[in-house]
Amino acid sequence: MYLVTGATGLIGRPLVEALLSEGAEIRAVTRSPEDATFPAGVEAVAPEAIRRALRGARGLFVHPRAAKDDTDKLLRLAAEEGVRKVVVMSAINVDDHPDHQPSRFNGDRNAEVERAVTERALPWVAVRPSSFAMNTLAMWRGQLALGDTVRGPYAGFAEAVIHERDVAEVIARALVDDSLLGRRIAITGPEALRLDEMVPIIGAVIGRPLRFEEVPAEMAAQGMLRNGLDERFVHALMARYQREMERPATVTTEIETILGRPARTFATWVADHAGAWS
Ligand SMILES: NC(=O)c1ccc[n+]([C@@H]2O[C@H](COP(=O)([O-])OP(=O)(O)OC[C@H]3O[C@@H](n4cnc5c(N)ncnc54)[C@H](OP(=O)(O)O)[C@@H]3O)[C@@H](O)[C@H]2O)c1
C-alpha cells in the first residue's frame, strides 16, 4: 500500500491512476475527504488521520505543497510506522538561489521539503520536474479567449515543459521500484521550445492561427502587477527569463530511461487538454 499526499492536485490525480495501473493499493490524503472523488478502491484520508494511514505503507509520496510545514512531522510518523521508502517531488531549479525561484514567492518550499526527506534515514528518491506544461494554460488562456495573439516578454526564452502524466508516472515508478533509490532525478519534456514556438503548436493542435508577439519586459511586468500578481514573484520571474535566455535549456532523457518510452511532447499535452483552450 502507498500513501499519497497532494492526491487531489495536478500531479496527485495522475499519480493515483498510475499507481492503480501498477496494481497498488492507495491511501490518498486530502483536506476534504468527504468531497474527494477518487477512483474506486482508493481510500481518502484526512491529514489528521495520517498516522493510522501510514501503518503498513510500503511507500510515501511527499507532495511539497501539501506537506510543506508538516513535512518533518510526516517523516517522523512514517519512520515510526515502519514506512520503507519516501519519494518527494521538488523542482528542476531547486538548487538555484532562492531569489531566482519564482514559486517561492507564491509560498512553495520545494528546497526545504526535499532536504527534509533526503536528510532523513529512510530510503528516498527526489523527483525534480521542469516547468509543467499546464502553466501555459494559466499564462495564455485569457489572452487566447480574446484573439489569436499572445503578447508577452522574452519570445526566445526556451524550456522543455513537462506533461503532468510523465511526472506522475516517474513518481509511481520510483515508489514501486527500488532501482531509483538515493537519486535526485531531473525530468523534463523531450525538447526545449521557445515561447514563440509553443504558441503556434497550440494553434496547430486546436486549429487556430495562433502567434506570439514579444512586448518589452517592463511593459509585461507592469501588466502582471496590474493583474494582481505579487511584486516579488514578478521580479523573480522576469529575472529567471532574462538569466535563462543566456544559457541552453536543460533537457534530460530520464523519462525515456525510466519509463522505457520518450517523454510526451508539448503537442501531445495540448491535445490532451484541447477543450481547455476554448
Ligand atoms: N508549476 C510548475 O511548473 C512546477 C514545476 C516543478 C515543480 N513545481 C512544484 O510542484 C508543486 C505543485 O504541484 P501541484 O501542481 O501538483 O500542486 P497543487 O495541485 O496545487 O496541490 C496539490 C494538492 O495539495 C493540497 N494543497 C494545496 N495547497 C495546500 C496548502 N496550502 N496546504 C495544504 N495542502 C494544500 C490540495 O489538496 P486538498 O485540497 O485535497 O487537500 C491540492 O490538491 C509546488 O511545490 C511547485 O513549486 C511546480
The ligand as a Gaussian input file, in Angstrom:
#p B3LYP/6-31G(d) Opt

LIG

0 1
 N        4.204000      24.649000     -11.875000
 C        5.390000      24.216000     -12.254000
 O        5.855000      24.486000     -13.365000
 C        6.209000      23.375000     -11.315000
 C        7.353000      22.736000     -11.774000
 C        8.109000      21.954000     -10.882000
 C        7.695000      21.840000      -9.557000
 N        6.570000      22.506000      -9.154000
 C        6.172000      22.385000      -7.747000
 O        5.095000      21.451000      -7.686000
 C        4.245000      21.805000      -6.592000
 C        2.844000      21.991000      -7.105000
 O        2.356000      20.739000      -7.551000
 P        0.811000      20.565000      -7.965000
 O        0.553000      21.470000      -9.126000
 O        0.536000      19.128000      -8.067000
 O        0.077000      21.165000      -6.673000
 P       -1.455000      21.501000      -6.471000
 O       -2.280000      20.756000      -7.460000
 O       -1.612000      22.986000      -6.386000
 O       -1.716000      20.982000      -4.985000
 C       -1.749000      19.607000      -4.673000
 C       -2.727000      19.400000      -3.539000
 O       -2.166000      19.879000      -2.324000
 C       -3.202000      20.358000      -1.470000
 N       -2.839000      21.726000      -1.105000
 C       -2.746000      22.796000      -1.928000
 N       -2.380000      23.889000      -1.242000
 C       -2.227000      23.488000       0.036000
 C       -1.855000      24.152000       1.227000
 N       -1.564000      25.453000       1.247000
 N       -1.786000      23.445000       2.376000
 C       -2.089000      22.126000       2.380000
 N       -2.455000      21.439000       1.279000
 C       -2.514000      22.116000       0.122000
 C       -4.508000      20.306000      -2.254000
 O       -5.204000      19.141000      -1.847000
 P       -6.510000      19.166000      -0.889000
 O       -7.213000      20.479000      -1.102000
 O       -7.296000      17.983000      -1.387000
 O       -6.004000      18.991000       0.479000
 C       -4.027000      20.149000      -3.692000
 O       -4.924000      19.438000      -4.491000
 C        4.812000      23.082000      -5.996000
 O        5.646000      22.781000      -4.897000
 C        5.597000      23.659000      -7.158000
 O        6.630000      24.558000      -6.759000
 C        5.804000      23.230000      -9.998000

